Amino acid sequence: MSTTGSFEGFQAVSLKQERDDQPSETDHLSMEEEDPGKDPMPRQISRQSSVIKSTLYPNPYHQPYISRKYFATRPGAIETAMEDLKGHVAETSGETIQGFWLLTKIDHWNNEQERILLVTDKTLLICKYDFIMLSCVQLQRIPLSAVYRICLGNFTFPGMSLDKRQGEGLRIYWGSPEEQSLLSRWNPWSTEVPYATFTEHPMKYTSEKFLEICKLSGFMSKLVPAIQNAHKNSTGSGSRKKLMVLTEPILIETYTGLMSFIGNRNKLGYSLARGSIGF
């Protein structure tokens, strides 16, 4: 409980008197309206409108040393990766590239993994890129004609799950989850999962360039038309029905989540500077 004591040598000043000495905002208005016979003058209101400064990014360059820890944000890193992948596509398939994105892949065990995505006129490429050595480590090719469903929504987990995440994601299906083997489902390193889940990269707000290549909405705007065109041009007997784009929760079936808890808290899925202990 705060109390106010009396101190000698200090003279109390009435705030009411000070307020009475200065005309209020309503006084200004009443004085302007007193004499309607006078020449009309531009009305001046003493109150000034508050100025709210808005920027494109919520926290631009807030604690910039954090963004510099990610090798993907270092000068020339993302540009080198794009040029490497452009050269690879030109040499192997000659397909037309629709765009590049830097996103976070979330595997079926809720582990975060930094990935570069390319959309061509026929293929979705998911690249694991080492931004430290500037080299492609792994490249997964998914024919766009095989993609039959895309889901966009919030992440959900089983009720007893101990490691949950917030936010929105995107899941791309090119095979049926029901056909996935039990061994593949419970193997955290399995490469036979018939879908891929993505969310936005944590460095999305570091610059205008990264805002553009880390947005799920931008990725969707290029991916959906490319899949639809691939379906139209597909003539194989195994071509699927029309693409379904759904808005529904994205289920990640993890329960204890100890592995993802340790990995995601320490950003083990990213090319990150880790001090003197190395990467």
Secondary structure, DSSP 8 states (H G I E B T S, - for coil): -------TT-----HHHHHHHS--HHHHHHHHTS-TTS-------S---------SSSSTTSSHHHHHTBGGGSTTHHHHHHHHHHHHHHHHT---EEEEEEEEEE-TT--EEEEEEEEESSEEEEEEEETTTTEEEEEEEEEGGG--EEEEEEEE--TT-SS---SEEEEEESS-GGGS-HHHHT-TT-S--SEEEEEE-TTTTS-HHHHHHS-HHHHHHHHHHHHHHHHHH--STT-----EEEE--EE---SS-HHHHHHHHTTTTS-B--GGG--
